[in-house]
Amino acid sequence: VPEPTFTRTHRTTHRRKKERGTHEVASVHEILDEGFVCHLGFVHEGSPYVFPTSYAREGDVLYLHGAAANFALRTLSAGADVCVTVTLTDGLVLAKSAFHHSVNYRSVMVFGRAEAVTDPAEKARAASAIVDHIVPGRSLDCLLPTDEELRATLIVRVPITEASAKARAGGPIDDAEDLELPHWAGVLPLHTVADPPEGAPGYVQSWRATR
Ligand SMILES: Cc1cc2nc3c(=O)[nH]c(=O)nc-3n(C[C@H](O)[C@H](O)[C@H](O)COP(=O)(O)OP(=O)(O)OC[C@H]3O[C@@H](n4cnc5c(N)ncnc54)[C@H](O)[C@@H]3O)c2cc1C
C-alpha cells in the first residue's frame, strides 16, 4: 500500500537536492510532532515577517495561539498567505573542506491560509493541545484557561494540506581528492535535552522521553 502523500504543488516541488525531499504525510506529521517551535512567514503591506512561535498539530490542522491583539495572528486570520516552517537539527556535519560542511536536519514547510477559531469548544481543545504539545499530558495537570482567558486569546488554524518535508542524514560528502587531508571530518550529533527542573524538584524527569 503506498504511503499517503500530499499533492505536490508548484510551491512544494523540491528542486535543489530533491532526493532529500518527501511529501509523505507521515514524515511531515512526525517532524511537526517532534518540534515545538515553528516560524510563521507572511507578507504584510509589502514587508516580509517571520515570527517564531509555538504550535500544536491535531490531525491535519496546525493550531497557533496568542493574545487577541497579536499582530501576526491577526494578519493571518485576515486571510494572509502563510508559510509555516519547523526545523529539527540533528547534527553538525564537518567535512574536510569548508565547502562541504553541512547540517543534518529534518524540516517541514506548510503553505496555506489560516483562519481564526471562533468555536469556544475548539478554542479550548486547541489551547490544551498546545500545552500538551510542549509537555505531554500537562493540560491534565494545570488550571485550564477560563472563558475570559479564552476570549482574550486568538487561536488560528492552518490546514496541513500543502506541505513538504526534507531531511539530511549521514556523514560529510567530501571530494575524493580531499579525503587524505589531515583535517578532522565527521558528525557532531545534536539533541534537545532538558536540565533538571528548576523550582520544585521531582517533576518532568524525562521530558525528552515523553515527547
Ligand atoms: C538547519 C538547516 C540548514 C540548512 N543549511 C543550508 C545551507 O547552508 N545552504 C543551503 O543551500 N541549504 C541549506 N539547507 C536546505 C534549505 O532549507 C533548502 O532546502 C535548500 O537551500 C534548497 O533551497 P531552494 O531555495 O533551492 O529551494 P527549492 O528546492 O527550490 O524549494 C522548493 C520547495 O521545496 C520544498 N523545500 C525546500 N527545502 C525544504 C526544507 N528544508 N524543508 C521542507 N521543504 C523544503 C518547499 O516546499 C519549497 O517551497 C538547510 C536546511 C536546514 C533545515
The ligand as a MOL file (V3000), in Angstrom:
LIG
                    3D

  0  0  0     0  0            999 V3000
M  V30 BEGIN CTAB
M  V30 COUNTS 53 58 0 0 0
M  V30 BEGIN ATOM
M  V30 1 C 19.1590 23.5960 9.5380 0
M  V30 2 C 19.2320 23.6880 8.0300 0
M  V30 3 C 20.3750 24.2040 7.4400 0
M  V30 4 C 20.4550 24.3140 6.0610 0
M  V30 5 N 21.5580 24.8930 5.5320 0
M  V30 6 C 21.5990 25.1350 4.1950 0
M  V30 7 C 22.6640 25.8990 3.6160 0
M  V30 8 O 23.5780 26.3810 4.3030 0
M  V30 9 N 22.6500 26.1090 2.2900 0
M  V30 10 C 21.6400 25.6310 1.5000 0
M  V30 11 O 21.6620 25.8520 0.2890 0
M  V30 12 N 20.6340 24.9140 2.0130 0
M  V30 13 C 20.5690 24.6710 3.3430 0
M  V30 14 N 19.5030 23.9970 3.8650 0
M  V30 15 C 18.4890 23.4620 2.9370 0
M  V30 16 C 17.4860 24.5450 2.5890 0
M  V30 17 O 16.4100 24.5080 3.5140 0
M  V30 18 C 16.8780 24.3240 1.1940 0
M  V30 19 O 16.2960 23.0440 1.0950 0
M  V30 20 C 17.9150 24.4310 0.0830 0
M  V30 21 O 18.6890 25.6220 0.2460 0
M  V30 22 C 17.2670 24.4740 -1.2870 0
M  V30 23 O 16.6400 25.7330 -1.3960 0
M  V30 24 P 15.9930 26.2700 -2.6960 0
M  V30 25 O 15.7370 27.7170 -2.4260 0
M  V30 26 O 16.7730 25.9100 -3.9260 0
M  V30 27 O 14.6000 25.5110 -2.6090 0
M  V30 28 P 13.7980 24.6470 -3.6350 0
M  V30 29 O 14.3530 23.2850 -3.7460 0
M  V30 30 O 13.5730 25.4070 -4.8790 0
M  V30 31 O 12.4210 24.5850 -2.7820 0
M  V30 32 C 11.1980 24.2950 -3.4250 0
M  V30 33 C 10.2480 23.7070 -2.4140 0
M  V30 34 O 10.8110 22.5120 -1.8720 0
M  V30 35 C 10.4360 22.3720 -0.5120 0
M  V30 36 N 11.6050 22.5010 0.3810 0
M  V30 37 C 12.8160 23.0200 0.0770 0
M  V30 38 N 13.6110 22.9980 1.1640 0
M  V30 39 C 12.8950 22.4690 2.1620 0
M  V30 40 C 13.1760 22.1890 3.5070 0
M  V30 41 N 14.3990 22.4410 4.0620 0
M  V30 42 N 12.2060 21.6340 4.2600 0
M  V30 43 C 10.9980 21.3410 3.7360 0
M  V30 44 N 10.6600 21.5860 2.4670 0
M  V30 45 C 11.6130 22.1450 1.6730 0
M  V30 46 C 9.4750 23.5170 -0.2250 0
M  V30 47 O 8.1510 23.0820 -0.4780 0
M  V30 48 C 9.9430 24.5650 -1.2070 0
M  V30 49 O 8.9880 25.5540 -1.4480 0
M  V30 50 C 19.3860 23.8680 5.2460 0
M  V30 51 C 18.2420 23.3340 5.8450 0
M  V30 52 C 18.1530 23.2680 7.2220 0
M  V30 53 C 16.8960 22.7330 7.8230 0
M  V30 END ATOM
M  V30 BEGIN BOND
M  V30 1 1 1 2
M  V30 2 1 2 3
M  V30 3 2 2 52
M  V30 4 2 3 4
M  V30 5 1 4 5
M  V30 6 1 4 50
M  V30 7 2 5 6
M  V30 8 1 6 7
M  V30 9 1 6 13
M  V30 10 2 7 8
M  V30 11 1 7 9
M  V30 12 1 9 10
M  V30 13 2 10 11
M  V30 14 1 10 12
M  V30 15 2 12 13
M  V30 16 1 13 14
M  V30 17 1 14 15
M  V30 18 1 14 50
M  V30 19 1 15 16
M  V30 20 1 16 17
M  V30 21 1 16 18
M  V30 22 1 18 19
M  V30 23 1 18 20
M  V30 24 1 20 21
M  V30 25 1 20 22
M  V30 26 1 22 23
M  V30 27 1 23 24
M  V30 28 2 24 25
M  V30 29 1 24 26
M  V30 30 1 24 27
M  V30 31 1 27 28
M  V30 32 2 28 29
M  V30 33 1 28 30
M  V30 34 1 28 31
M  V30 35 1 31 32
M  V30 36 1 32 33
M  V30 37 1 33 34
M  V30 38 1 33 48
M  V30 39 1 34 35
M  V30 40 1 35 36
M  V30 41 1 35 46
M  V30 42 1 36 37
M  V30 43 1 36 45
M  V30 44 2 37 38
M  V30 45 1 38 39
M  V30 46 1 39 40
M  V30 47 2 39 45
M  V30 48 1 40 41
M  V30 49 2 40 42
M  V30 50 1 42 43
M  V30 51 2 43 44
M  V30 52 1 44 45
M  V30 53 1 46 47
M  V30 54 1 46 48
M  V30 55 1 48 49
M  V30 56 2 50 51
M  V30 57 1 51 52
M  V30 58 1 52 53
M  V30 END BOND
M  V30 END CTAB
M  END
